[in-house]
């Protein structure tokens, strides 16, 4: 989660503040401050008019002590507008850098100017220097906001095959973890990133390149788009993914290529190799590098325990509505039946749980048979040690098919989810080989039935054959062979 040591020096507990403009970024900041005893009176916006959002001219009537400006792209313009209406001492620019809230108009301005300089330097170096200095044995592995496990595991395979794989991220915490584990790393934006981007003949990513540094870094060389999973939910609804053309786009089977990737992305060649992250399912003794993002303590517990591990991984929801689960009762149920639940929640869902009465502070603290898997940590090393996966609409279950273990679908809000997120890319009923339950009592019953009497093995295998041309082993080497054939 976010750290705010700098912010807490500027905004004290009990202060009344307004945040401008009204945006998801500002709302996240508001939640952060409210948890720490700061009273967020309202949001302010020049255009938005809705309950809880004031116009700039209305701020003076709110009796606040500070107005916090939180907008990476428009902070300077907003500051100028508000400066005409109030004392500059009331205004504070807040920005997020490497997972930490920081404040200071001068610091923010200097950072912006430095980034513009670095971006301009990257553009010039890409155009004039890259053709002559790039190396076929250097690969830039990009992770904006966080380094996903596909990128991490492919970087491991590249290193094993004699490449210099540089993991580049704007997440300072993850960069330190990777460096400590022995990876070549670089933080961006930075001059070091400019150097590695220009020297690498190939860039690898698994997300949409929206960050300007990432967009510039994939120019002038070969690009490999791994993507981050087989799509169940609609992708490309709100953005045109075909604006960027990739040299290689990773898929898992002809079926997946046809219904999803060939329709959504723009690629010179689509290759059907499977995902590098799934290789860990078939690796009894993973290296420290492959475990760099895992929770080592719970990983060790899962390897030693005699209890059956059940992993619960619900997907993200726009309304962040928590599942209707009585966690105290679930803890007792697990203890009585020799089970241990590992729960991996989306950060927004976790935040909603923390707001519930009785759940403040550390969620699941004091429970003996439930464990909340840490945010930003890779749970894939845990999956082969588990006995069952519970999910809803998360595509993680597609990968879990390779383990041939029971899957349970807790779909308590199926109609609402489709109404908010749009129709699925596949017929949900036909591609979900497992029991479906909609209420908590049925969930407990289905867990025991699924572990003791697995009735969906045949349908799981049939779907797995359709989605994967290989079981996960050798995925990284398959991609490298295509890279070499394409001159990457």
N, C-alpha and C positions, 0 to 999 in steps of 0.2 A: 504493500500500500504506500500511500504518499507519506513523505517525511516533511515536517514543517518547522524545523528549528529556526530558520531565518524568519519565517512568517510570524512565529510566536514572539519574536523580539519587537515586532511592529504593531501587532494586534493583540491586545490583552483580553484575558477572560473577563466577561461581563460587559465589554464594549458593544455598542450598537453600531452596526455597519450596513451599508448597501453595497451590492456587487453589480458592476456593469461590464459588459452588456448581459442580456438574458441569453444563455446558451448552455449546452450540455457541460462545457468546461466550467462555466460559472456555477452551475448547479452542483457539480462535484466539489468545487471549492466551498460552497455554502454548507454542504453536508459535513465536510471536514471541519469547518469552523464551529458549527453547531455542536458537534460531538465534544469540542473542547471548550464549551461554555461561552462562545461568542454569540451574541444575538444578531442574527441576520434578519433585519427588518423587512427588506424587500430587495428585488432586483430592479435595475434601471436600464432602459433601452430607448433608443431614439425612435424606433419603429414599432416594436411589439407592444400591444395593449391587451392585457389580460389580468385577472386577479393576481396580486402579488408582484406585478411589474409596473413600475412608475416611469413616467417620462422624465427627462433630464431636468425640466423646469420645476418638477414636483419634489425634487430631492430636499430642497431647503426646508420644506414643511415636515420632514420626517424626524427631525431631531436626532440625527446620527452624528457620531464622532468621526467616522472615516467612510470614504467611498473607495472601494477596492476595484481597480480596473484589471480585468482578467481576460485578455484577448491577444493571442500570439500575433495575429495579423493586423489588428486595428488599434492596438493600445495607444499609439502616438496620436492618431486622429481623435480618439475618444477623450484622451487627456486634454487636447486643445479645446474641444467642445465644452468639457466640464470646467476647465480653468476659467472660462468666461463667466461662469455662474457661481463660483465659490472660491474660497481661499485655497491656494495650492497646498497648504499644510494638511488639508483634509484628504488629499488625493494620494493614493498609494498604488503603484503598479505591481501586480503579482503575476509571476510566471512560473511555469513548471520546467525544471531543468534536471534531467537524469533522475526522475522520480521524486524530486524534492521541490517544494514550494519555496520560492525566493522572492524577495521584495527589493525595490529600489529603482526609481526611474532612471537614474544615471547608469546603474549597472545594466539595466535592461537595454537601454539605448546603445551602450558600448557593445554589448553582446550581439545585438542586431547588426551593427555596422561590421563587426568582425566576421559574422556569418556571411554577410553579403560579399565581403572581400574574399573569403575562402571559396564561396560558390563561384565567384567570377574567376578566381585562379583555377578552379577545377575545370571550368568550361574551356579556358584557354589551353590548359595543359592537355585536356582530352583531345582538342582539335589539332594542336601543333606537335605535342610530344608523344602522346600515346602510341601512334603508329610505329615509332622507332624504338620505344623503350619497353613496350609490353612484353611479358614473358608467358609462353604457353604453359609453364609449370606453376604459374601463380593464379589463384582463384580467390575472388572476393566474395565471401559468404555474408549476405546482408540480412540484418534483423532490425527493423524499425520498431521501437517501443519495447519489444522483447525478441529474443532469439528463439524461434520455434524449434521443436525437436527434429523436424525433417532437416532443417539447415544444420543443426548441431551434429546429427548423426552422419550426414553426408560429408561434413567437414572432417569427421574422424576417418571415414573411408578414403577421402582424398589424401590425407596425410599418410595413411598406410600405403598408398600407391605412389608415393614419391612427389606429390604436389605440395606446394606451400599454400595452405588454405588459411586466409586471414578472416577471422570472424569480426565483422564490423557492426556496431550497434550504437544507438544513442542512449542506451540504458547503462548508466555508470555502475550500478550494482551488479548487473549481469556481466559486464565487461571484466570486472574484478574477479568474479567467480571463474570465468573462462580462463583468464590469465593465470590464476592460481593453479588451475588444473593442467596447465601446460599448453593451452592453445595459443596460436598467434592471434592477437586481438588489436583492435584500434577503435577508439571512440570517435563518433562523429556528432556534430561538425568539428573538424580539427585539420591542421595542416598535415598531420600524419595520415589522415584519411585521404587527403588529396594525393599523397604519394602512393599509397597502396591501390587506390582506384585507377591511377594512371598505369601502374606497373602490371596490373592483373589483366590477362587476355580474356578472362571469362568472369562474369558476375552471376552469382546464384542467389535466388530469392524465393520466397514462398508466399508472398503477399502482394497486394496491389501497390505499385510504387507511387505513393502520393507525396512522400517527403521530397523536397527539391534536391537534396543531396543524393538520395537514392536514384531519383530519375536521371540526374546528370551522370552518376557513376555507372549506369548500365549502357551508356552511350559509347560508341567507338570500339566495342569489342563484342564477343559472343555473350548471349544471355541464356540462362537456364531457369525456367520457371517451374518450381517443384509443386507449387500450391500447397494448401494445408489440409486437404482431405477430400474424399469423394463427396460430392454435393448431394444432400437430401433436400435441404431448403433451397429456395431460389437464390441464385447468385447473378450479379450483373443487373439487378433491378434499378439501382439508383446511380450507377456509373457505367460508362461505356468501356468495358475491359479491352475492347479491340483497338483502342487508341495506341496501345503499346504492342509492338510486334516482338516476339521472342524467337530465338533461333531453335530452342528445344523447349517443349512443354511436356511435363510429366503426366502420364495417365496410368491407370492400373489394368485396363482391359479394353478391348474393342467396344464393348457395350458402354462403358463409362465415357470413352472418347466420343461415341456417337450421340448419346443423349445429353451430354453436358459440355465437355471441354471444346469440342470442335465448333459448337454453336456460340459459345460465350467468349472464347479467347481468339487471339490472332497469333498464329505461330507458323514458322517455316516448316517445322516437323513436330508431330506429336509422337512421343515414345511411350511404350507400355511396359514399364519396368517394375511398378510397385513403389512403395514408399520406403525410403531409408530408415525411418523411425521404427518400422515393424521388424527390422532385423534383430532388435533386442529381444523379441519374443522367442527367438531360437538361439539365444546366446546365454548359456548357463552361467558363465562368469564374465559379466560385462566389465570393460575397462573403466578406470576412474574417469576418463574423459567422457565416456558414454553416460556415466552416472552424474555428470557435473551438475545437472539441474534437479536431480532426484532428492527427495527427503531421505537422507541416508539412515536416519534412526528408524523410521517406520519400514524402510526397505529391509533392514536387518531383522526387524521384528517379524515381517511377513515370511522371510526365509526360514525362520526358526519355529514359529508358532504351529501348534497342532490344530488351532481353530481354523474354520473355513472363512476366508476373506470374501466379503461382498463389497464391491465398489459401486457407489452411487454417483453418477455424473449427469446432472440435468443440464440442458442447454440454456443459453441466454434468452431472456424475454424482455421485450420493450417495457413491460410494466413491472419487471423484476418481482413478480408475484411468487412468494415462497411456496413450496409444496406443502400440502396439508398433512404434515407428519408430526406426531407427538414424539419428540426426540427422547424424552425421559422414558416413555414407554418402549421406544425402540431399543434403548440401551438395555432395559430389563429383558426384552425379547431376545436380544442377541446373546446376553449372558446365559439365559435359560436353554439356548439351543446350540451352544458351542460356536457362535458366529462372532465375527468382528467386522464392523462397517467402517469403510474409509469413504469419506464424503468429500467430493471435489466440487465446489460451487463457483459459479461466475462471481466476480467481485461485486457486481451490482445486486445480485441476489443475496450475497452475504451481507451487504450493507443493510438490506431490508430486514434480514433476520436480526441484525444487531439492534434495530429500532423496535423490535417487539418487546413487550413487557417481560421481564425475567431473563432476557437474552442479552442484556447489555454487557459490554466488555468482551471477554473471550468466549466466543460461541463454542458450546460443547465442553467447556471447562467442567471438570468433575465427573464426567461420564467415563465409565471404565471400558466400555465396549464400542465406543464411537470415536472416530478420529477425523478431525477436519484437516484435509490435506492443504498445505500452505499455498497461498496465491503465488503464481509465477513459477511454480515448481513442476517438473515433468513427471507425470504419473505413469507413463508408459512402462518403466521398469517394474512397476507394481502389478500391472495387468496380468502377466503370465503366472504370477503367484496367487492370483485370486481364483475363486470358485464360481463367481457369478458377477455379471454386470447389470446394474439397474440404470436405465436412462430414459429418455423420452424421445426427443427429436434431434439429439446430438449425433453427428455422423461418426463419433468414436466407435459406435457399435459395428460399423462396417469393418474397421480394422480388427475388432474383437472377434469377428467371424473366423479369422485365421487361427485362433486358439481353440476353436470348437468347444466352447463352454456355454452354459445357459445364459440367455439374455432375457431380461424382464423389462417391459415397457410400462412406465408409470405415467399415463397420459390423462391426468386429471383435468386438463384444460385444452383438449385437442381442438375443439371448435373455436375457442377464443384465440388460440395460438395461430390458427390458419387465417382468422379474420385480421389479425394484426400483422402477420409476417407474409401473407400470401400463400398460394397453393404450393405444395411440394413439387419437386421436379419429377418425382416418381410416385406411383400409387402407394400410399403409405401402408395400406393393409397388406399388399402383396410383397413388400420388401422388409417386413418387420417379423422375422421368424422367432417369435416368443410370445408368451402370455401377456395380454394387455389388461391393466387394472386401472381403475379411476378413483379409488378411495383407499384410505390407509389400512383399514381392516383387511381388505382384499390383498393389499401389498404383502402383509406378513404371511398370509396363507400361501400366496404364490411363491414367495421366497422358499419356503419349506418344500413345497411341491416341486419347484423347478430344480432344486439341488438333489432331491431324492429320486425324482422320476422325470428325467429329461425327455420330453416328448417332441422336441423340435430339432433334433440333431440332423435329420435328413433334410429338412427345409433350410437349415443354416448352411449345410454343405452345398446344396444346390445354388443358393444365392452367392456363396463364396466363390464358386467356380465361375459365376457370371461376372463378378466384380473384379476378380484378380486372376491374372494369367500366371502369376508366381506367388508363392506363399510368403514372400518377404525376404527370404534369404537371397543374397546377391544383388539386391536392388541397387546399391551404390555402385557396384562394379558394372552393372548393366548401363547405368547412366554415363559412367566414365567411358565405356566403349563407344557410345553414341557421340560423346564429346570429341573423342579422338577422330572418329570418322568425319566429323563436321569441321575438323581443324581447330577445335577449341582446346 
